[in-house]
Every structure is written in structure tokens, then in C-alpha cells.
Amino acid sequence: MGKKAEKTQKLDEIVISRAIIEEFTKDFLEYLEVDVAIVGAGPAGMTAGYYLAKKKKKVAIFERKLSVGGGMWGGGIMLNRCVFQEVSKSILDEIGVRTSKYRKGYYTTDSLETVSTLCSTAIKAGVRIFNLLSVEDVMIRKDIITGLVLNWSAVSLANLHVDPITARAKYIVDATGHDAEIVRIVTRKIGKKLYTETGDLLGEKPMWAEIGEKTIVENTKKVYPNLYVAGMAANAVFGGPRMGPIFGGMLLSGQRVAELILSR
Ligand code: 48H
């Protein structure tokens, strides 16, 4: 009976359309006020989201692109293998990404497996990822950042003059990668008031993998009231070197920012 019913099920296009609109809207409304809003679904942002959601925090990640994963899909020069150092392996084990030992202290993963597993694990832990949405500004109250200003990425791509909407968050994480876009918006609009030596972004330094991977975790911290930086954005803000196609620091930075926020 069940099988027969399945074979003969009639499909109504309007039901399909309503399902998409209603279910998405329900979620979107629910996530307009969250504990933590993360900008960027790269390795750092998704790892941060996973560790926060695991501790039952309400987390939304806003990602500009259609796909999540940021710079991780292409491994190094489009060869789809990622390299991880020993200290980051426990995170890969925890989220279920298979590793292959290359030599002592160095592991490789399939970049496609790494991105898809990280994304799936974060979502299953409770993170809600909204792709195709760009963060174009921040919301403030008396010098404190209280939320994000969002618009569909297609709006800016098509150069349309359409006003954005907002999402409120107790904490915000800039995980936008090399450009540290949210921190840049803050300095442009609020002035050079960051928790750096100059109050401004110190800028990313040239390649030095060992130091870059070390400083990225140290530089993962609060940069302005309620605003944290993680991943490449942390070295761009606090002046650490780039590290090339090794991704352990991104996961460790995501884990670190989650710990910092959870300790508040
Ligand atoms: C919504 C946005 C916005 C915005 C950007 O670049 P990512 O992968 O960032 P990380 O820090 O997780 O990882 C960095 C790593 O990929 C890398 O580039 C390395 C290790 N480089 C070393 C080197 O030497 O070059 O992801 C950031 C994500 C992307 O998906 C962007 O689309 C997204 O953030 N994003 N989303 N609103 N305003 N800006």
C-alpha cells in the first residue's frame, strides 16, 4: 500500500514552492536574534559555529557565496588536498574527517571531504548557515556592536539599489578571511578604535607558515566590544604572517574563538 501510494503520489508545484518559502522564512525569522552571528563559512567560521552549537548556543553563519568552505576547496594551487599539522588532528578526528599521515607531524585530507564533513557536522550540531547573504554593515548602540546588516549577495552583484535587513547578536565573529571585512567596516564607520597597537588593522604579513600558524591562534580574540576575529582575519587585524595551504590554524582559531565566547 505504502509503495503503491508512493508511486502514484501526485505532485503539486505550489506545495513545493510553499514548502521552500515557509520553511526558509520560519528559520530566517528564528535566527534574526542569536547568541553568536558568524560572518563567513570558511574553515574558521564553521569550526567556531560547531563548537558553539555543541554547547547549545544559538548560532547563525552568514555566507556571501553559494558554497561554503571559503578557501579550503582548492587545497593548494587547486590540488584538492589539505595539509594539517599534528596539533590540529584531534579536531579532524572529532568531526569525522579522515586523515592520512604524510610524515611525522603532517597529515593530509581530501579537501572536498573536509569541507563537506565540517559543514554537515556544524549543521547537525545546530548551526544554521545562511548562504547567498552578504554582511554589508554592522548595527551599533553606543559604540557596542549589536548586530549585522544583511542583504542578498545577488543585490550587490546586480548593482541594485535595495535596502538591507538586520540580525541581532550578543557576539559577532569576523571570519571573513584575508579581507577581515567586518573589522574594516568598523574602522571605516566608527574610527580607529580597535584593540590593536594603533587602533587600526595592522595588516597581514608575508608568508611564514610556522609563525603564521602560531600567531593565528594568539590573534584570535576580541577586537572591539562584542566583536571577535577568527581565521585569516585574525592575522590581518593583528599583523600576523600568512601560512599558505596549511589549514590546522584555521580550525584551531575557530575552536579558540568558541572557547573565548563560551567563557564570557
Ligand atoms: C558574508 C563573507 C563576507 C561578507 C567574506 O577565506 P576563508 O576560507 O576564511 P578562513 O579564515 O576560514 O580560512 C582562510 C583560508 O581559507 C585561507 O585563505 C588560508 C589558509 N590562506 C593562507 C594564505 O597564505 O593564503 O572563508 C571566508 C568566507 C568566504 O566563504 C567568504 O565568501 C565569506 O567568508 N565572506 N560572507 N558577508 N561580508 N566576506
Residues whose N, C-alpha, C, O or C-beta is under 5 A from the ligand:
A	BS01	48H	V39 G40 A41 G42 P43 A44 G45 F62 E63 R64 K65 S67 G69 G70 G71 M72 L133 S134 V135 A175 T176 G177 H178 E181 A230 G231 M232 A233 R242 M243 G244 I246 M250
